[in-house]
Amino acid sequence: MKAVARTRAAALFSVLLSVLLGDAADAAPRWSPEQANAWYQKTGWLVGCNYAPRTAINQFEMWQKETFDPETIDQELGWAEGLGFNSIRVFLHDQLWTQDRKGFIQRMDQFLKIADRHKIGVMFVLFDSVWDPHPHPGPQQQPAPHLHNSGWAQSPGVDVLRDPAKFDQLQGYVQGVIRRFGKDRRVHAWDLWNEPDNNNGNSYRAWEIYNKGDVIVPLLQKTYDWAKEVNPQQPLTTAVWLGDWSAPEKLKPWERIQLDESDVISYHDYGTLENQQKRVEWLKRYGRPILCTEYMARPMKSTFQDTLPYFKAENVGAYNWGFVSGKSQTIYPWDSWQRRYTAEPPVWFHDIFRPDGTPYIEEEVQLIRQVTGKRPRAEAAPARRASRARVARRIAAVR
């Protein structure tokens, strides 16, 4: 009997092992550079912004039934279409899935329909390590006056990150969302995790995990594995954002996962044109499309005037942070968490339009249209020169 029991146990173990290995074998491999470059040749140069409507303080207000605002979204994406933007980067949240997955998926589909009417594709971001580490669904706080991103929410929250036993609870969200839209032409790409190691040192440090980068490594790898099991027709990526990526031996463990697992390479940089050029050169060694999924902070000399023409010339995808000034309050700089502001800053940090659709800098908008091809070059060239001069004067005024 014992021998039979051992045989049955061994057989059961063999079946379980084959199932597990079979699941791993079913996961799609990383795209080859040829596949990735063929995808980018098909989409063409991607240019747009990180988008949330002016009526939403965070991902919950953007997507929950009570505050989902298709009229504002339609209006604002019309403005984006008018700039020649063809892609936007949009943040989701795991608790939206657990709260109301059917309604969440329906609203995502409605959002994609609106964007598609304006000839705009979407890059969805599934997780985000930045800002408030204690997210919660339901009614959200009102914006703290003059404070940059006073209500933006991390996904997953710190309570999940501190407990590895909870990691696998996120698999259903990752695979459910990607499975639903993984073959949808309106989706350009999947950004699996925004700045995964960001410890929010200038805002929520007291509530953060001090070694966050090390903690997220296993979950970051799991997220790639889960997404690859679904095998979407769109590429996977996560953006590196700090440090020196000039050689493989200089990469941190999570950066190695990001750059070795991504189908297309993405990064963030809010520095000067020279800094952008340096980082792009570092990343060219992968032989894959490169997307800058965050840039443009005027007082830091990260401007459309200096950077956008370079991105176009190098065929680097370009997504500036911010679009319409609203409840996220990203016209204020990061240092608003340390320095009190009582009125509109002398130079907007992010964003392009005021809430009524008026451009913050008209010449800046003309430049964007010129680079994207929305206006003839001859008509926009004087505006480009004037815009550079105006922005330079504004920046000089605060230095």
C-alpha positions in Angstrom: 0.0 0.0 0.0 2.8 2.3 0.8 4.4 1.6 -2.5 1.2 2.3 -4.3 0.8 5.6 -2.3 4.3 6.6 -3.2 3.6 5.8 -6.8 0.4 7.8 -6.8 2.2 10.7 -5.1 5.0 10.7 -7.6 2.4 10.6 -10.5 0.5 13.5 -9.0 3.7 15.5 -8.6 4.7 14.7 -12.2 1.3 16.0 -13.4 1.6 19.2 -11.3 5.1 19.8 -12.5 4.1 19.3 -16.1 1.2 21.7 -15.7 3.5 24.3 -14.2 6.1 23.8 -16.9 3.4 23.8 -19.5 2.2 27.2 -18.3 5.7 28.6 -18.4 6.2 27.2 -21.8 3.0 28.8 -23.0 4.3 32.3 -22.1 5.3 34.2 -25.2 9.0 35.0 -25.5 10.2 38.5 -25.6 9.8 40.1 -29.0 12.9 40.0 -31.2 14.4 43.4 -32.2 13.0 42.7 -35.7 9.5 42.2 -34.3 9.7 45.3 -32.2 11.0 47.5 -35.0 8.3 46.2 -37.4 5.7 47.2 -34.8 7.1 50.7 -34.6 7.4 51.0 -38.4 3.7 50.2 -38.6 2.6 52.6 -35.9 4.9 55.4 -37.0 6.4 58.0 -34.7 4.4 58.1 -31.5 3.9 61.5 -29.9 1.5 62.6 -27.2 1.2 63.1 -23.5 0.6 61.5 -20.1 -3.2 62.0 -19.8 -5.8 62.4 -17.1 -8.8 64.7 -17.4 -8.8 68.0 -15.6 -11.7 66.8 -13.5 -9.8 63.8 -11.9 -7.3 64.1 -9.1 -6.1 60.5 -9.6 -6.8 57.2 -11.3 -9.9 56.5 -9.1 -11.6 59.7 -10.1 -10.8 59.1 -13.7 -12.3 55.6 -13.9 -14.9 55.1 -11.2 -18.5 55.2 -12.3 -19.5 58.2 -10.2 -16.7 60.5 -11.6 -15.9 59.1 -15.0 -16.3 62.1 -17.3 -16.6 61.2 -21.0 -17.7 64.7 -22.0 -14.5 66.3 -20.7 -12.3 63.5 -22.0 -13.9 63.9 -25.5 -13.3 67.7 -25.4 -9.7 67.4 -24.2 -8.7 64.6 -26.6 -10.1 66.9 -29.3 -7.5 69.4 -28.3 -4.9 66.7 -28.3 -5.9 65.7 -31.9 -5.5 69.4 -32.8 -1.9 69.3 -31.7 -1.2 66.3 -33.8 -0.9 64.0 -30.9 -1.5 60.3 -31.9 -0.8 58.5 -28.6 -1.5 59.0 -24.9 -0.2 57.3 -21.8 -2.9 56.6 -19.3 -2.8 55.1 -15.8 -5.0 52.3 -14.4 -5.2 50.9 -10.8 -5.5 47.4 -9.5 -8.2 48.3 -7.0 -10.4 49.5 -9.8 -10.4 45.9 -11.0 -11.2 44.4 -7.6 -13.9 47.1 -6.9 -15.9 46.8 -10.1 -14.1 44.9 -12.9 -17.1 44.7 -15.3 -17.8 48.5 -15.0 -14.0 49.2 -15.2 -13.6 47.3 -18.4 -16.7 48.9 -19.9 -15.3 52.4 -19.1 -11.9 51.5 -20.5 -13.7 50.5 -23.7 -15.6 53.7 -23.8 -12.4 55.7 -23.3 -10.8 53.8 -26.2 -13.7 54.6 -28.4 -13.4 58.3 -27.6 -9.6 58.3 -28.2 -10.1 56.4 -31.4 -12.5 59.0 -32.7 -9.7 61.5 -32.3 -7.2 59.2 -34.1 -5.3 58.6 -30.8 -4.0 55.3 -29.5 -3.4 54.5 -25.8 -0.5 53.1 -23.8 -2.0 51.8 -20.5 0.0 51.8 -17.3 -1.0 49.0 -15.0 1.1 49.7 -11.8 2.6 52.9 -10.4 5.0 53.4 -7.5 4.7 57.1 -7.3 2.9 59.4 -4.7 0.3 58.2 -2.1 1.2 54.7 -0.8 -2.2 54.2 0.8 -4.7 54.1 -2.1 -8.4 53.5 -1.6 -11.4 53.4 -3.9 -14.5 55.5 -3.4 -14.7 59.2 -2.9 -11.3 60.9 -3.1 -9.8 63.8 -1.3 -10.0 67.4 -2.6 -6.7 68.8 -4.0 -4.5 70.4 -1.4 -4.1 74.0 -2.7 -1.1 74.7 -5.0 0.4 71.2 -4.4 1.7 69.1 -7.2 -0.2 65.7 -7.5 -1.6 66.0 -4.0 -4.0 63.0 -4.6 -2.3 60.6 -7.0 -2.3 57.0 -5.8 0.2 54.2 -6.0 -0.8 50.8 -7.4 -0.4 48.5 -5.6 -0.3 50.1 -2.2 2.4 49.7 0.4 0.4 47.1 2.3 0.7 44.8 -0.7 4.3 45.5 -1.3 5.2 44.7 2.3 3.6 41.3 2.1 4.9 39.0 -0.7 2.0 36.6 0.1 -0.3 39.1 -1.5 1.7 39.4 -4.8 -0.2 36.7 -6.6 -3.5 38.4 -5.9 -2.6 40.8 -8.6 -2.3 38.2 -11.4 -6.0 38.3 -12.1 -5.9 42.1 -12.7 -2.8 42.0 -14.9 -4.0 39.2 -17.1 -7.7 40.1 -17.0 -7.1 43.6 -18.4 -4.5 42.6 -20.9 -6.5 39.6 -22.1 -9.5 41.8 -22.7 -7.6 44.4 -24.7 -4.5 42.5 -25.8 -5.6 42.3 -29.4 -7.2 45.7 -29.6 -5.8 47.9 -32.3 -6.7 51.0 -30.2 -4.1 50.0 -27.6 -0.5 50.9 -28.6 1.4 49.3 -25.7 1.4 48.1 -22.2 3.5 50.0 -19.7 3.5 47.4 -16.8 4.9 49.6 -14.0 5.7 53.3 -13.7 9.0 53.9 -11.9 8.8 50.7 -9.8 11.6 51.6 -7.4 10.5 55.2 -6.7 10.5 55.8 -2.9 8.8 59.2 -3.1 11.6 60.8 -1.1 10.3 64.4 -1.4 6.7 63.6 -0.5 5.7 60.3 1.3 9.0 59.1 2.5 7.8 58.5 6.1 5.3 55.9 4.9 7.5 54.3 2.3 9.7 51.1 2.0 13.3 52.2 2.3 14.6 49.4 0.0 11.7 49.6 -2.4 13.7 48.6 -5.4 14.8 45.3 -3.9 11.3 44.6 -2.6 9.6 45.0 -6.0 12.0 42.8 -8.0 10.1 39.6 -7.6 6.7 41.3 -8.3 8.1 43.1 -11.3 9.3 39.8 -12.8 6.0 38.2 -12.0 4.2 41.0 -13.8 6.2 40.5 -17.0 5.7 36.7 -16.8 1.9 37.1 -16.3 1.6 39.6 -19.2 3.6 37.3 -21.5 1.4 34.3 -20.7 -1.5 36.3 -22.2 0.6 37.1 -25.3 -0.8 40.4 -26.3 -0.2 41.7 -29.8 1.1 45.0 -28.4 4.6 45.4 -26.9 5.4 45.4 -23.2 7.6 47.9 -21.5 8.6 49.7 -18.3 10.7 52.8 -18.2 14.0 53.2 -16.5 14.3 56.7 -15.0 17.3 57.3 -12.8 21.0 56.5 -12.9 23.6 55.3 -15.4 22.4 52.8 -18.0 25.5 53.1 -20.2 26.6 49.5 -19.7 24.9 46.3 -18.4 27.2 46.1 -15.4 25.9 49.5 -14.2 22.3 48.4 -14.1 20.4 47.8 -10.8 18.5 44.5 -10.5 15.2 46.0 -11.4 16.7 48.0 -14.3 18.0 44.7 -15.7 14.6 43.2 -15.6 13.1 46.4 -17.2 15.6 46.5 -20.1 16.0 42.8 -20.6 12.3 41.9 -20.5 10.8 44.8 -22.4 9.8 44.4 -26.1 10.4 48.2 -26.6 12.7 50.3 -24.5 11.2 53.3 -22.6 12.7 55.8 -20.2 12.0 59.0 -18.4 14.1 62.2 -18.3 13.2 65.7 -17.3 16.7 67.1 -18.1 18.1 69.2 -20.9 18.4 68.3 -24.5 22.0 67.2 -23.9 20.8 64.8 -21.2 18.2 63.4 -23.5 20.8 62.8 -26.2 23.1 61.0 -23.7 20.4 58.6 -22.5 19.1 57.8 -26.0 22.6 56.9 -27.1 23.0 54.6 -24.1 19.7 52.8 -25.0 20.4 52.4 -28.7 22.5 49.4 -28.0 19.4 47.3 -27.6 18.4 47.8 -31.2 14.8 48.4 -30.3 12.4 51.3 -30.6 12.9 53.9 -27.9 10.1 55.8 -26.2 10.5 58.7 -23.8 7.4 58.3 -21.8 7.9 61.3 -19.5 9.7 64.6 -20.2 9.0 68.4 -20.2 9.5 70.4 -17.0 10.0 74.0 -18.1 12.0 75.4 -15.1 14.4 72.4 -15.5 15.1 73.4 -19.1 13.2 70.4 -20.4 11.1 72.1 -23.0 9.2 71.3 -26.2 11.3 73.8 -28.1 14.6 72.1 -27.3 13.5 68.4 -27.1 10.6 67.6 -29.4 12.4 68.3 -32.7 15.2 66.0 -31.5 12.8 63.2 -30.6 11.2 63.5 -34.1 14.6 63.5 -35.8 15.7 60.4 -33.8 12.3 58.7 -34.1 12.1 58.5 -30.3 8.5 58.3 -29.1 7.6 61.3 -27.0 5.1 61.6 -24.2 5.3 64.8 -22.2 3.9 64.9 -18.6 0.6 66.7 -18.3 -2.0 68.1 -20.7 -4.7 70.3 -19.2 -4.3 72.2 -15.9 -6.7 70.6 -13.5 -7.1 68.7 -10.2 -3.7 67.0 -10.5 -2.2 70.6 -10.2 1.0 69.7 -12.1 1.5 73.2 -13.2 3.2 73.4 -9.7 6.7 72.0 -9.4 7.8 69.0 -7.3 9.2 71.3 -4.7 5.7 72.5 -3.8 5.9 69.6 -1.3 8.7 71.6 0.6 8.0 75.2 -0.5 4.6 76.9 -0.1 2.9 78.3 -3.2 0.0 80.7 -2.9 -0.7 81.4 -6.6 0.1 80.2 -10.1 3.9 79.7 -10.4 5.8 82.2 -12.6 6.6 79.3 -15.0 4.3 76.3 -15.3 6.1 73.0 -14.5 3.9 70.8 -16.7 0.7 71.0 -18.8 -0.1 72.7 -22.1 -3.6 74.1 -21.8 -5.7 76.0 -19.3 -9.0 74.5 -18.3 -10.9 76.4 -21.0 -8.6 75.2 -23.7 -6.5 78.3 -24.0 -2.8 77.5 -24.5 -0.5 78.4 -21.7 2.0 79.5 -24.4 0.5 80.0 -27.8 3.9 79.8 -29.6 4.6 76.5 -27.8 1.4 75.0 -29.2 2.3 76.3 -32.7 5.7 74.6 -32.4 4.1 71.3 -31.4 1.8 71.4 -34.4 4.7 72.2 -36.7 6.7 69.2 -35.4 3.8 66.8 -35.6 2.9 68.1 -39.1 -0.3 69.8 -38.2 0.9 73.1 -39.8 3.2 73.9 -42.7 6.7 74.3 -41.6 7.0 77.8 -43.2 4.1 79.0 -41.2 5.3 77.7 -37.8 9.0 78.5 -38.1 8.7 82.1 -36.8 6.5 80.9 -34.0 9.2 78.4 -33.0 11.8 81.1 -32.7 9.4 83.4 -30.8 8.4 80.5 -28.5 12.0 79.7 -27.6 12.6 83.3 -26.7 9.5 83.6 -24.6 10.1 80.4 -22.7 13.7 81.4 -22.1 12.6 84.8 -20.6 10.1 83.0 -18.4 12.6 80.6 -17.1 15.2 83.3 -16.5 12.7 85.2 -14.4 12.6 82.5 -11.8 16.3 81.8 -11.6 
